Amino acid sequence: MRTFIFCVCSLLLISASCEEAVSADPSKEEQLEEVGTRAIVTTDYSDEGCAVLLEIEEEGQKVLLMPIELEEKFKIHGTEVLIEYTLSRIMQGECLKGRPIVIQSIKLVG
């Protein structure tokens, strides 16, 4: 009987310590939430035919993306967003600055 109680108590202690270890690290929770690529909306190239572009950083270099059919609420200069996207071969108008992309998901950061 003592062996049984000892085993049960040991299992409870082990399971309790495992739960604390998982929930004690908030940075892991933040990493799990943040899926996608951080981008900043820019209208700096509107005089070159690019109404709205997204700036991302890729291997230490600034890269411009040209979103196809971006919602109006995301077209504000300086807005930081988190996006998931795929490259597209569609060219839009006069803009030759960015890589054309189709956005699968987008959300505001902040």
Protein Blocks (a to p, Z undefined) as FASTA:
>chain_A
ZZmmmmmmmmmmmmmmmmmmmmmmmklmmmmmmgcjdddddfklmmnopabacdddeehi
acddddehiafklmcghiacdddddddfbdehjblkbccdddfbdcdeZZ
